Amino acid sequence: MGWLLLSPTALEASFLRGEAFSFLGRRGLRGEGFVYLETGIGKVNAALTLATWASRNPVERALLLGIAGAYPEAGLALGEAVLVGEEVEADLGLREGLEPLGFPALEVGGKRYYNRFPLDPGLTQRLAQALDLKVAVGLTRDLVSETPEEAEALARRWGAQVESMEGAAFARACLLLGVRGVELRAISNPAGVRDKAAWRVREAVAALGEAVGRLLEKG
């Protein structure tokens, strides 16, 4: 079975080629070894798109790909691609997370998950070795960091290196649905920096394209 590829925007997967179709009003592609879906931005869109597709089609493995911000001390370069091994949903519950309230976000196989959700560890490590990519901790919020100081505080509180708006929802949906999920992010900007002159979106998308092309070659 091939890959289910998802990205928040079509721009982040502009390098893919295939037969176009529409799913939930957004772009889809059927290509060699993959089906691609544009999810839309944010946690709800990412989870709904994956869950809706999986309710109608068998999905064994899925890859969320997209650009992301890097936290100040992450040591990641603009345009660098990384895999995400664990996602933190940082705007769920209290400032310290959901666990102090006593309600898990998810229970699967007798395990409780509060704010931290792993991607498939075996598949992530295999791809990290095959593609020679670092594995980072991702942080997800619907409201992204607006200043470097805010970004630094979030990174320190949660031990994260990259920031996005979809990763934790994708990881949580994969756990619930029994899908082997992996996440690929390329660094487009320093987290908390809103000046687009400091962003490198084109370079980040090119890095995504290179990594996904190698992934599809390896099957």
C-alpha positions as CSV (number, residue, x, y, z in Angstrom):
1,M,0.0,0.0,0.0
2,G,1.3,3.5,-0.9
3,W,1.5,6.6,1.2
4,L,-1.2,9.0,2.2
5,L,0.4,12.4,2.1
6,L,-1.1,15.5,3.7
7,S,-0.1,19.1,3.9
8,P,-1.9,22.2,5.3
9,T,-1.6,24.1,2.0
10,A,-1.1,23.1,-1.6
11,L,2.0,25.3,-1.7
12,E,3.8,23.0,0.7
13,A,3.2,20.0,-1.7
14,S,3.6,22.0,-5.0
15,F,6.3,19.6,-6.2
16,L,3.9,16.6,-6.3
17,R,2.5,15.4,-9.7
18,G,-0.6,13.3,-10.2
19,E,-4.2,13.1,-11.2
20,A,-6.1,16.0,-9.5
21,F,-9.3,15.5,-7.6
22,S,-11.2,17.4,-4.9
23,F,-11.7,16.2,-1.3
24,L,-13.7,18.2,1.2
25,G,-13.4,21.1,-1.1
26,R,-9.6,21.1,-1.3
27,R,-7.0,19.8,-3.6
28,G,-6.1,16.1,-3.9
29,L,-3.7,14.2,-6.1
30,R,-3.3,10.5,-7.0
31,G,0.2,9.8,-8.0
32,E,2.7,6.9,-8.2
33,G,2.8,5.4,-4.8
34,F,0.8,8.0,-3.0
35,V,-2.5,9.9,-2.5
36,Y,-2.2,13.5,-1.5
37,L,-4.7,15.6,0.4
38,E,-4.6,19.3,1.2
39,T,-6.0,19.6,4.7
40,G,-6.3,23.3,5.3
41,I,-4.5,25.2,8.1
42,G,-4.9,24.3,11.8
43,K,-5.6,21.3,14.1
44,V,-9.2,20.8,13.3
45,N,-8.7,20.7,9.6
46,A,-5.8,18.3,9.8
47,A,-7.6,15.8,12.1
48,L,-10.9,16.0,10.1
49,T,-9.3,15.5,6.8
50,L,-7.3,12.4,7.9
51,A,-10.3,10.9,9.8
52,T,-12.7,11.5,7.0
53,W,-10.4,9.9,4.4
54,A,-9.7,7.0,6.7
55,S,-13.4,6.4,7.2
56,R,-13.8,5.8,3.5
57,N,-10.4,4.3,2.5
58,P,-7.9,2.0,4.0
59,V,-4.8,3.9,5.4
60,E,-1.8,2.0,6.7
61,R,0.7,4.9,6.8
62,A,0.4,8.6,6.5
63,L,2.9,11.5,6.2
64,L,2.1,15.0,7.3
65,L,4.5,17.4,5.5
66,G,4.8,21.2,5.7
67,I,6.8,24.2,6.7
68,A,7.4,25.2,10.3
69,G,9.1,27.7,12.6
70,A,12.3,26.7,14.5
71,Y,12.7,27.8,18.1
72,P,15.8,29.9,19.0
73,E,17.9,27.2,20.6
74,A,16.9,24.4,18.3
75,G,20.1,24.5,16.2
76,L,18.1,24.1,13.0
77,A,18.9,26.0,9.8
78,L,16.4,27.8,7.6
79,G,15.5,25.4,4.8
80,E,16.5,22.3,6.8
81,A,14.1,19.3,6.8
82,V,13.5,17.3,10.0
83,L,11.3,14.5,11.1
84,V,9.1,15.0,14.2
85,G,9.1,12.2,16.7
86,E,6.7,13.6,19.2
87,E,4.2,16.4,19.2
88,V,3.1,18.6,22.0
89,E,-0.4,20.2,22.0
90,A,0.6,23.3,24.0
91,D,-2.8,25.1,24.0
92,L,-4.8,22.3,25.5
93,G,-5.7,22.6,29.2
94,L,-3.8,24.8,31.6
95,R,-0.5,26.6,30.9
96,E,1.1,23.4,32.4
97,G,-1.0,21.2,30.2
98,L,-4.1,19.0,30.6
99,E,-2.8,16.5,33.2
100,P,-3.4,18.8,36.2
101,L,-7.1,18.8,35.3
102,G,-7.2,15.0,35.4
103,F,-8.6,14.5,31.9
104,P,-6.6,12.7,29.3
105,A,-7.0,13.9,25.7
106,L,-6.8,10.3,24.5
107,E,-6.8,6.8,25.8
108,V,-5.5,4.0,23.5
109,G,-4.5,0.5,24.4
110,G,-4.6,1.3,28.1
111,K,-2.3,4.3,27.8
112,R,-3.3,7.8,28.6
113,Y,-2.1,10.8,26.5
114,Y,-2.5,14.3,27.8
115,N,-0.5,16.9,25.8
116,R,2.2,14.7,24.2
117,F,1.6,12.4,21.3
118,P,4.2,10.2,19.6
119,L,4.5,9.7,15.9
120,D,5.2,6.1,14.8
121,P,8.6,5.5,16.4
122,G,9.7,2.6,14.2
123,L,8.8,4.3,10.9
124,T,10.2,7.6,12.0
125,Q,13.6,6.1,12.9
126,R,13.7,4.1,9.7
127,L,13.1,7.2,7.7
128,A,15.5,9.3,9.7
129,Q,18.2,6.8,8.9
130,A,17.2,6.4,5.2
131,L,16.9,10.1,4.6
132,D,19.6,11.2,6.9
133,L,17.3,13.6,8.9
134,K,17.3,14.8,12.5
135,V,14.3,13.9,14.7
136,A,12.8,16.8,16.6
137,V,10.1,17.5,19.1
138,G,7.2,19.5,17.6
139,L,4.9,22.0,19.4
140,T,1.4,22.7,18.1
141,R,-0.8,25.6,18.8
142,D,-3.7,27.2,16.8
143,L,-2.1,30.6,17.7
144,V,1.5,30.7,16.7
145,S,4.2,32.6,18.5
146,E,4.2,36.3,17.7
147,T,7.5,37.3,19.3
148,P,10.9,35.6,19.9
149,E,10.4,35.9,23.6
150,E,7.1,34.0,23.4
151,A,8.7,31.4,21.2
152,E,11.6,31.0,23.6
153,A,9.3,30.6,26.6
154,L,7.2,27.9,24.9
155,A,10.3,26.0,23.7
156,R,11.7,26.0,27.3
157,R,8.5,25.0,28.9
158,W,7.8,22.0,26.6
159,G,11.3,21.0,25.3
160,A,10.4,21.6,21.7
161,Q,12.4,22.5,18.6
162,V,9.8,23.3,15.9
163,E,6.4,24.9,15.9
164,S,3.4,24.2,13.7
165,M,-0.4,24.5,13.7
166,E,-1.3,20.9,12.8
167,G,1.2,18.3,14.1
168,A,-0.3,17.3,17.4
169,A,-3.8,16.9,15.9
170,F,-2.3,14.6,13.1
171,A,-0.4,12.6,15.7
172,R,-3.4,12.2,17.9
173,A,-5.7,11.2,15.1
174,C,-3.1,8.6,13.9
175,L,-3.0,7.1,17.4
176,L,-6.8,6.8,17.6
177,L,-7.2,5.5,14.0
178,G,-4.3,3.0,14.2
179,V,-2.5,4.7,11.4
180,R,1.3,4.6,11.2
181,G,1.9,8.3,11.2
182,V,5.1,10.3,10.5
183,E,5.7,14.0,10.2
184,L,8.1,15.9,8.0
185,R,8.8,19.6,8.5
186,A,11.1,22.0,6.8
187,I,12.2,25.2,8.6
188,S,10.8,28.3,6.9
189,N,11.4,30.9,9.6
190,P,12.5,31.5,13.2
191,A,9.5,30.9,15.4
192,G,8.1,34.2,16.7
193,V,9.5,36.3,13.8
194,R,6.6,37.7,11.8
195,D,8.8,39.7,9.4
196,K,8.5,37.8,6.1
197,A,11.8,39.2,4.9
198,A,13.4,36.8,7.4
199,W,11.5,33.8,6.1
200,R,12.8,31.3,3.5
201,V,9.6,29.6,2.3
202,R,10.9,28.7,-1.1
203,E,14.0,26.9,0.3
204,A,11.8,25.1,2.9
205,V,9.4,23.8,0.2
206,A,12.4,22.7,-1.9
207,A,13.7,20.7,1.1
208,L,10.3,19.1,1.5
209,G,10.3,18.1,-2.2
210,E,13.7,16.6,-2.0
211,A,12.9,14.5,1.1
212,V,9.5,13.4,-0.2
213,G,11.0,12.4,-3.5
214,R,13.6,10.2,-1.8
215,L,10.9,8.7,0.5
216,L,8.7,7.8,-2.5
217,E,11.7,6.3,-4.3
218,K,12.3,4.0,-1.4
219,G,8.6,3.1,-1.2
